[in-house]
Amino acid sequence: MPEGFNRRLPAIPRLISEISSDDIRVRIMGTVLDVSGNRLVLDDGTGKVTVTFEELPAVAPHQLVRIFGRVIPLDGGVELSGELLQDMTGLDLALHRSLTQA
């Protein structure tokens, strides 16, 4: 690797309930519950998490998204600093979960 090149750590796939303060980067998928300013609340059926973006991409409540982000430990839980948001509208979530958990 070229000198001075900083490679990002991989984003580990997690359910929201599995995210711990020891995680550095994670990727999660879920439904947007609320959008306010540069923050959104995501629910994946196992829990909810607040994700903050420097500039929030276009997103709406009830939209299925995948988010890559850095974990921010807080007293009593975690938040994410969002790095990337992917629209997953149209994805068969049940099929996706059956394939990724096989």
N, CA, C and O atoms as a GROMACS GRO file, in nm:
protein
  408
    1MET      N    1   0.084  -0.119   0.000
    1MET     CA    2   0.000   0.000   0.000
    1MET      C    3   0.088   0.125   0.000
    1MET      O    4   0.193   0.127   0.064
    2PRO      N    5   0.046   0.226  -0.071
    2PRO     CA    6   0.125   0.350  -0.074
    2PRO      C    7   0.137   0.411   0.065
    2PRO      O    8   0.046   0.401   0.148
    3GLU      N    9   0.250   0.474   0.087
    3GLU     CA   10   0.272   0.539   0.216
    3GLU      C   11   0.168   0.649   0.237
    3GLU      O   12   0.135   0.723   0.145
    4GLY      N   13   0.118   0.658   0.360
    4GLY     CA   14   0.018   0.758   0.393
    4GLY      C   15  -0.124   0.718   0.359
    4GLY      O   16  -0.217   0.793   0.385
    5PHE      N   17  -0.141   0.599   0.302
    5PHE     CA   18  -0.274   0.550   0.266
    5PHE      C   19  -0.336   0.484   0.388
    5PHE      O   20  -0.281   0.388   0.441
    6ASN      N   21  -0.450   0.535   0.433
    6ASN     CA   22  -0.520   0.476   0.547
    6ASN      C   23  -0.639   0.397   0.497
    6ASN      O   24  -0.732   0.452   0.438
    7ARG      N   25  -0.635   0.268   0.521
    7ARG     CA   26  -0.745   0.183   0.479
    7ARG      C   27  -0.850   0.178   0.588
    7ARG      O   28  -0.816   0.164   0.706
    8ARG      N   29  -0.976   0.187   0.551
    8ARG     CA   30  -1.084   0.178   0.649
    8ARG      C   31  -1.099   0.035   0.697
    8ARG      O   32  -1.074  -0.060   0.623
    9LEU      N   33  -1.140   0.023   0.820
    9LEU     CA   34  -1.177  -0.108   0.871
    9LEU      C   35  -1.306  -0.151   0.805
    9LEU      O   36  -1.388  -0.067   0.769
   10PRO      N   37  -1.326  -0.282   0.787
   10PRO     CA   38  -1.451  -0.327   0.724
   10PRO      C   39  -1.571  -0.297   0.814
   10PRO      O   40  -1.560  -0.291   0.936
   11ALA      N   41  -1.686  -0.278   0.749
   11ALA     CA   42  -1.811  -0.259   0.823
   11ALA      C   43  -1.870  -0.397   0.848
   11ALA      O   44  -1.912  -0.465   0.755
   12ILE      N   45  -1.873  -0.437   0.973
   12ILE     CA   46  -1.921  -0.568   1.013
   12ILE      C   47  -2.073  -0.570   1.009
   12ILE      O   48  -2.138  -0.480   1.062
   13PRO      N   49  -2.133  -0.673   0.946
   13PRO     CA   50  -2.280  -0.680   0.946
   13PRO      C   51  -2.331  -0.709   1.087
   13PRO      O   52  -2.283  -0.801   1.153
   14ARG      N   53  -2.427  -0.632   1.132
   14ARG     CA   54  -2.483  -0.648   1.266
   14ARG      C   55  -2.633  -0.627   1.263
   14ARG      O   56  -2.686  -0.552   1.180
   15LEU      N   57  -2.702  -0.694   1.356
   15LEU     CA   58  -2.837  -0.655   1.393
   15LEU      C   59  -2.820  -0.543   1.493
   15LEU      O   60  -2.719  -0.536   1.563
   16ILE      N   61  -2.917  -0.454   1.501
   16ILE     CA   62  -2.904  -0.341   1.593
   16ILE      C   63  -2.883  -0.390   1.737
   16ILE      O   64  -2.803  -0.332   1.811
   17SER      N   65  -2.953  -0.495   1.777
   17SER     CA   66  -2.939  -0.547   1.913
   17SER      C   67  -2.800  -0.604   1.940
   17SER      O   68  -2.762  -0.621   2.056
   18GLU      N   69  -2.723  -0.633   1.836
   18GLU     CA   70  -2.589  -0.691   1.852
   18GLU      C   71  -2.478  -0.586   1.856
   18GLU      O   72  -2.364  -0.620   1.889
   19ILE      N   73  -2.508  -0.462   1.823
   19ILE     CA   74  -2.404  -0.359   1.819
   19ILE      C   75  -2.353  -0.334   1.960
   19ILE      O   76  -2.432  -0.313   2.052
   20SER      N   77  -2.221  -0.337   1.975
   20SER     CA   78  -2.162  -0.310   2.106
   20SER      C   79  -2.064  -0.193   2.095
   20SER      O   80  -2.024  -0.154   1.986
   21SER      N   81  -2.028  -0.140   2.209
   21SER     CA   82  -1.934  -0.027   2.211
   21SER      C   83  -1.794  -0.069   2.166
   21SER      O   84  -1.709   0.016   2.140
   22ASP      N   85  -1.770  -0.201   2.155
   22ASP     CA   86  -1.642  -0.251   2.105
   22ASP      C   87  -1.635  -0.249   1.952
   22ASP      O   88  -1.526  -0.254   1.895
   23ASP      N   89  -1.751  -0.242   1.886
   23ASP     CA   90  -1.753  -0.235   1.740
   23ASP      C   91  -1.701  -0.098   1.696
   23ASP      O   92  -1.719   0.002   1.764
   24ILE      N   93  -1.636  -0.097   1.579
   24ILE     CA   94  -1.585   0.029   1.525
   24ILE      C   95  -1.670   0.075   1.408
   24ILE      O   96  -1.722   0.186   1.409
   25ARG      N   97  -1.685  -0.012   1.306
   25ARG     CA   98  -1.769   0.017   1.190
   25ARG      C   99  -1.866  -0.097   1.172
   25ARG      O  100  -1.828  -0.214   1.183
   26VAL      N  101  -1.991  -0.066   1.145
   26VAL     CA  102  -2.093  -0.169   1.125
   26VAL      C  103  -2.176  -0.134   1.002
   26VAL      O  104  -2.176  -0.021   0.955
   27ARG      N  105  -2.248  -0.235   0.953
   27ARG     CA  106  -2.350  -0.211   0.851
   27ARG      C  107  -2.478  -0.276   0.900
   27ARG      O  108  -2.477  -0.391   0.944
   28ILE      N  109  -2.586  -0.201   0.892
   28ILE     CA  110  -2.716  -0.247   0.942
   28ILE      C  111  -2.822  -0.219   0.836
   28ILE      O  112  -2.806  -0.131   0.752
   29MET      N  113  -2.929  -0.295   0.841
   29MET     CA  114  -3.040  -0.274   0.750
   29MET      C  115  -3.168  -0.267   0.831
   29MET      O  116  -3.187  -0.344   0.924
   30GLY      N  117  -3.254  -0.175   0.794
   30GLY     CA  118  -3.379  -0.163   0.866
   30GLY      C  119  -3.469  -0.059   0.803
   30GLY      O  120  -3.442  -0.006   0.695
   31THR      N  121  -3.576  -0.030   0.873
   31THR     CA  122  -3.677   0.064   0.828
   31THR      C  123  -3.662   0.196   0.902
   31THR      O  124  -3.647   0.199   1.024
   32VAL      N  125  -3.665   0.304   0.827
   32VAL     CA  126  -3.656   0.438   0.886
   32VAL      C  127  -3.786   0.466   0.961
   32VAL      O  128  -3.895   0.458   0.903
   33LEU      N  129  -3.774   0.500   1.089
   33LEU     CA  130  -3.891   0.534   1.169
   33LEU      C  131  -3.917   0.684   1.171
   33LEU      O  132  -4.032   0.728   1.166
   34ASP      N  133  -3.808   0.763   1.179
   34ASP     CA  134  -3.823   0.907   1.195
   34ASP      C  135  -3.702   0.976   1.132
   34ASP      O  136  -3.591   0.924   1.136
   35VAL      N  137  -3.726   1.093   1.076
   35VAL     CA  138  -3.620   1.176   1.018
   35VAL      C  139  -3.635   1.315   1.075
   35VAL      O  140  -3.743   1.373   1.072
   36SER      N  141  -3.524   1.370   1.128
   36SER     CA  142  -3.528   1.504   1.184
   36SER      C  143  -3.390   1.569   1.168
   36SER      O  144  -3.291   1.522   1.223
   37GLY      N  145  -3.386   1.676   1.091
   37GLY     CA  146  -3.257   1.743   1.069
   37GLY      C  147  -3.161   1.652   0.996
   37GLY      O  148  -3.189   1.604   0.887
   38ASN      N  149  -3.046   1.628   1.060
   38ASN     CA  150  -2.946   1.539   1.000
   38ASN      C  151  -2.944   1.402   1.069
   38ASN      O  152  -2.844   1.330   1.061
   39ARG      N  153  -3.054   1.367   1.137
   39ARG     CA  154  -3.061   1.241   1.212
   39ARG      C  155  -3.180   1.159   1.166
   39ARG      O  156  -3.282   1.211   1.120
   40LEU      N  157  -3.165   1.028   1.179
   40LEU     CA  158  -3.277   0.939   1.156
   40LEU      C  159  -3.274   0.829   1.261
   40LEU      O  160  -3.171   0.802   1.321
   41VAL      N  161  -3.389   0.766   1.281
   41VAL     CA  162  -3.401   0.652   1.372
   41VAL      C  163  -3.433   0.532   1.284
   41VAL      O  164  -3.526   0.535   1.204
   42LEU      N  165  -3.355   0.424   1.302
   42LEU     CA  166  -3.369   0.303   1.223
   42LEU      C  167  -3.411   0.188   1.314
   42LEU      O  168  -3.363   0.177   1.426
   43ASP      N  169  -3.501   0.103   1.264
   43ASP     CA  170  -3.550  -0.014   1.337
   43ASP      C  171  -3.532  -0.136   1.248
   43ASP      O  172  -3.575  -0.136   1.132
   44ASP      N  173  -3.468  -0.241   1.301
   44ASP     CA  174  -3.451  -0.364   1.224
   44ASP      C  175  -3.529  -0.482   1.281
   44ASP      O  176  -3.509  -0.596   1.240
   45GLY      N  177  -3.618  -0.454   1.376
   45GLY     CA  178  -3.696  -0.561   1.438
   45GLY      C  179  -3.632  -0.615   1.564
   45GLY      O  180  -3.698  -0.681   1.644
   46THR      N  181  -3.501  -0.588   1.583
   46THR     CA  182  -3.433  -0.632   1.706
   46THR      C  183  -3.404  -0.514   1.798
   46THR      O  184  -3.370  -0.532   1.915
   47GLY      N  185  -3.418  -0.393   1.745
   47GLY     CA  186  -3.390  -0.274   1.823
   47GLY      C  187  -3.395  -0.150   1.735
   47GLY      O  188  -3.421  -0.158   1.615
   48LYS      N  189  -3.369  -0.037   1.796
   48LYS     CA  190  -3.368   0.092   1.727
   48LYS      C  191  -3.236   0.160   1.755
   48LYS      O  192  -3.176   0.142   1.861
   49VAL      N  193  -3.190   0.240   1.658
   49VAL     CA  194  -3.067   0.316   1.677
   49VAL      C  195  -3.080   0.449   1.604
   49VAL      O  196  -3.143   0.458   1.499
   50THR      N  197  -3.021   0.552   1.663
   50THR     CA  198  -3.016   0.684   1.601
   50THR      C  199  -2.888   0.692   1.518
   50THR      O  200  -2.780   0.653   1.564
   51VAL      N  201  -2.902   0.743   1.396
   51VAL     CA  202  -2.788   0.759   1.306
   51VAL      C  203  -2.782   0.906   1.267
   51VAL      O  204  -2.881   0.964   1.222
   52THR      N  205  -2.664   0.966   1.283
   52THR     CA  206  -2.642   1.106   1.249
   52THR      C  207  -2.551   1.114   1.127
   52THR      O  208  -2.451   1.044   1.119
   53PHE      N  209  -2.586   1.200   1.033
   53PHE     CA  210  -2.506   1.222   0.913
   53PHE      C  211  -2.461   1.367   0.909
   53PHE      O  212  -2.529   1.454   0.962
   54GLU      N  213  -2.345   1.393   0.847
   54GLU     CA  214  -2.305   1.532   0.826
   54GLU      C  215  -2.409   1.599   0.737
   54GLU      O  216  -2.452   1.711   0.764
   55GLU      N  217  -2.447   1.529   0.630
   55GLU     CA  218  -2.552   1.576   0.541
   55GLU      C  219  -2.641   1.456   0.511
   55GLU      O  220  -2.599   1.363   0.442
   56LEU      N  221  -2.761   1.457   0.561
   56LEU     CA  222  -2.850   1.343   0.548
   56LEU      C  223  -2.896   1.327   0.404
   56LEU      O  224  -2.951   1.420   0.346
   57PRO      N  225  -2.873   1.207   0.345
   57PRO     CA  226  -2.925   1.181   0.210
   57PRO      C  227  -3.078   1.184   0.211
   57PRO      O  228  -3.139   1.176   0.317
   58ALA      N  229  -3.138   1.195   0.093
   58ALA     CA  230  -3.284   1.194   0.082
   58ALA      C  231  -3.337   1.060   0.133
   58ALA      O  232  -3.302   0.954   0.080
   59VAL      N  233  -3.421   1.066   0.235
   59VAL     CA  234  -3.477   0.946   0.296
   59VAL      C  235  -3.610   0.983   0.359
   59VAL      O  236  -3.631   1.098   0.400
   60ALA      N  237  -3.699   0.884   0.368
   60ALA     CA  238  -3.833   0.911   0.422
   60ALA      C  239  -3.872   0.801   0.520
   60ALA      O  240  -3.823   0.688   0.510
   61PRO      N  241  -3.960   0.832   0.614
   61PRO     CA  242  -4.009   0.728   0.705
   61PRO      C  243  -4.067   0.611   0.626
   61PRO      O  244  -4.124   0.629   0.518
   62HIS      N  245  -4.053   0.492   0.681
   62HIS     CA  246  -4.099   0.365   0.626
   62HIS      C  247  -4.012   0.313   0.512
   62HIS      O  248  -4.044   0.210   0.453
   63GLN      N  249  -3.904   0.383   0.480
   63GLN     CA  250  -3.814   0.340   0.373
   63GLN      C  251  -3.716   0.236   0.428
   63GLN      O  252  -3.664   0.252   0.538
   64LEU      N  253  -3.691   0.130   0.351
   64LEU     CA  254  -3.593   0.028   0.387
   64LEU      C  255  -3.457   0.074   0.338
   64LEU      O  256  -3.440   0.104   0.220
   65VAL      N  257  -3.359   0.079   0.428
   65VAL     CA  258  -3.224   0.126   0.393
   65VAL      C  259  -3.118   0.038   0.458
   65VAL      O  260  -3.144  -0.033   0.555
   66ARG      N  261  -2.998   0.044   0.400
   66ARG     CA  262  -2.880  -0.015   0.463
   66ARG      C  263  -2.786   0.100   0.493
   66ARG      O  264  -2.766   0.189   0.410
   67ILE      N  265  -2.730   0.098   0.613
   67ILE     CA  266  -2.642   0.206   0.657
   67ILE      C  267  -2.508   0.149   0.700
   67ILE      O  268  -2.501   0.050   0.772
   68PHE      N  269  -2.402   0.214   0.654
   68PHE     CA  270  -2.267   0.186   0.698
   68PHE      C  271  -2.228   0.302   0.788
   68PHE      O  272  -2.247   0.418   0.752
   69GLY      N  273  -2.173   0.273   0.907
   69GLY     CA  274  -2.138   0.382   0.996
   69GLY      C  275  -2.044   0.343   1.108
   69GLY      O  276  -2.019   0.225   1.133
   70ARG      N  277  -1.993   0.443   1.174
   70ARG     CA  278  -1.903   0.427   1.288
   70ARG      C  279  -1.986   0.427   1.416
   70ARG      O  280  -2.080   0.505   1.430
   71VAL      N  281  -1.949   0.339   1.506
   71VAL     CA  282  -2.020   0.326   1.634
   71VAL      C  283  -1.972   0.434   1.730
   71VAL      O  284  -1.852   0.454   1.747
   72ILE      N  285  -2.067   0.502   1.792
   72ILE     CA  286  -2.038   0.602   1.895
   72ILE      C  287  -2.095   0.550   2.026
   72ILE      O  288  -2.216   0.551   2.045
   73PRO      N  289  -2.008   0.504   2.118
   73PRO     CA  290  -2.058   0.454   2.247
   73PRO      C  291  -2.117   0.567   2.331
   73PRO      O  292  -2.061   0.677   2.338
   74LEU      N  293  -2.230   0.540   2.393
   74LEU     CA  294  -2.296   0.635   2.483
   74LEU      C  295  -2.330   0.564   2.613
   74LEU      O  296  -2.331   0.441   2.618
   75ASP      N  297  -2.357   0.639   2.717
   75ASP     CA  298  -2.405   0.578   2.841
   75ASP      C  299  -2.537   0.508   2.811
   75ASP      O  300  -2.633   0.573   2.769
   76GLY      N  301  -2.542   0.378   2.831
   76GLY     CA  302  -2.666   0.304   2.811
   76GLY      C  303  -2.695   0.266   2.668
   76GLY      O  304  -2.808   0.228   2.638
   77GLY      N  305  -2.598   0.274   2.577
   77GLY     CA  306  -2.624   0.233   2.440
   77GLY      C  307  -2.523   0.288   2.341
   77GLY      O  308  -2.411   0.326   2.378
   78VAL      N  309  -2.564   0.292   2.216
   78VAL     CA  310  -2.477   0.343   2.110
   78VAL      C  311  -2.560   0.424   2.011
   78VAL      O  312  -2.682   0.412   2.004
   79GLU      N  313  -2.491   0.507   1.936
   79GLU     CA  314  -2.544   0.575   1.819
   79GLU      C  315  -2.447   0.546   1.706
   79GLU      O  316  -2.338   0.493   1.728
   80LEU      N  317  -2.488   0.580   1.585
   80LEU     CA  318  -2.399   0.563   1.471
   80LEU      C  319  -2.374   0.698   1.404
   80LEU      O  320  -2.463   0.783   1.397
   81SER      N  321  -2.253   0.716   1.357
   81SER     CA  322  -2.220   0.828   1.271
   81SER      C  323  -2.224   0.772   1.130
   81SER      O  324  -2.134   0.698   1.088
   82GLY      N  325  -2.328   0.807   1.056
   82GLY     CA  326  -2.350   0.749   0.924
   82GLY      C  327  -2.247   0.792   0.822
   82GLY      O  328  -2.212   0.909   0.813
   83GLU      N  329  -2.198   0.694   0.745
   83GLU     CA  330  -2.103   0.722   0.638
   83GLU      C  331  -2.167   0.703   0.501
   83GLU      O  332  -2.133   0.774   0.406
   84LEU      N  333  -2.260   0.607   0.490
   84LEU     CA  334  -2.323   0.575   0.363
   84LEU      C  335  -2.462   0.522   0.389
   84LEU      O  336  -2.483   0.442   0.481
   85LEU      N  337  -2.558   0.566   0.309
   85LEU     CA  338  -2.694   0.516   0.318
   85LEU      C  339  -2.733   0.464   0.180
   85LEU      O  340  -2.721   0.535   0.080
   86GLN      N  341  -2.780   0.338   0.175
   86GLN     CA  342  -2.825   0.278   0.050
   86GLN      C  343  -2.975   0.252   0.058
   86GLN      O  344  -3.023   0.195   0.156
   87ASP      N  345  -3.047   0.294  -0.044
   87ASP     CA  346  -3.190   0.267  -0.054
   87ASP      C  347  -3.209   0.120  -0.090
   87ASP      O  348  -3.159   0.075  -0.193
   88MET      N  349  -3.279   0.046  -0.007
   88MET     CA  350  -3.302  -0.097  -0.031
   88MET      C  351  -3.449  -0.124  -0.066
   88MET      O  352  -3.495  -0.237  -0.055
   89THR      N  353  -3.521  -0.019  -0.108
   89THR     CA  354  -3.661  -0.034  -0.147
   89THR      C  355  -3.671  -0.143  -0.254
   89THR      O  356  -3.593  -0.145  -0.349
   90GLY      N  357  -3.767  -0.231  -0.238
   90GLY     CA  358  -3.787  -0.338  -0.334
   90GLY      C  359  -3.717  -0.467  -0.297
   90GLY      O  360  -3.743  -0.571  -0.359
   91LEU      N  361  -3.629  -0.463  -0.198
   91LEU     CA  362  -3.560  -0.584  -0.153
   91LEU      C  363  -3.657  -0.673  -0.077
   91LEU      O  364  -3.732  -0.625   0.008
   92ASP      N  365  -3.656  -0.802  -0.106
   92ASP     CA  366  -3.735  -0.899  -0.029
   92ASP      C  367  -3.655  -0.928   0.098
   92ASP      O  368  -3.564  -1.012   0.097
   93LEU      N  369  -3.689  -0.859   0.206
   93LEU     CA  370  -3.612  -0.867   0.329
   93LEU      C  371  -3.613  -1.007   0.388
   93LEU      O  372  -3.510  -1.053   0.438
   94ALA      N  373  -3.725  -1.077   0.383
   94ALA     CA  374  -3.732  -1.214   0.437
   94ALA      C  375  -3.638  -1.306   0.359
   94ALA      O  376  -3.567  -1.387   0.418
   95LEU      N  377  -3.638  -1.294   0.227
   95LEU     CA  378  -3.548  -1.376   0.144
   95LEU      C  379  -3.403  -1.340   0.172
   95LEU      O  380  -3.319  -1.428   0.186
   96HIS      N  381  -3.374  -1.211   0.181
   96HIS     CA  382  -3.237  -1.166   0.209
   96HIS      C  383  -3.188  -1.225   0.342
   96HIS      O  384  -3.076  -1.277   0.350
   97ARG      N  385  -3.270  -1.217   0.445
   97ARG     CA  386  -3.229  -1.269   0.576
   97ARG      C  387  -3.210  -1.421   0.572
   97ARG      O  388  -3.118  -1.473   0.635
   98SER      N  389  -3.296  -1.492   0.497
   98SER     CA  390  -3.281  -1.638   0.491
   98SER      C  391  -3.151  -1.676   0.420
   98SER      O  392  -3.090  -1.778   0.453
   99LEU      N  393  -3.108  -1.597   0.322
   99LEU     CA  394  -2.986  -1.626   0.250
   99LEU      C  395  -2.861  -1.587   0.329
   99LEU      O  396  -2.760  -1.656   0.322
  100THR      N  397  -2.868  -1.477   0.404
  100THR     CA  398  -2.750  -1.432   0.477
  100THR      C  399  -2.731  -1.506   0.609
  100THR      O  400  -2.622  -1.504   0.666
  101GLN      N  401  -2.835  -1.572   0.658
  101GLN     CA  402  -2.822  -1.648   0.782
  101GLN      C  403  -2.800  -1.795   0.757
  101GLN      O  404  -2.789  -1.872   0.852
  102ALA      N  405  -2.794  -1.837   0.631
  102ALA     CA  406  -2.775  -1.979   0.597
  102ALA      C  407  -2.634  -2.022   0.617
  102ALA      O  408  -2.600  -2.138   0.593
   0.00000   0.00000   0.00000
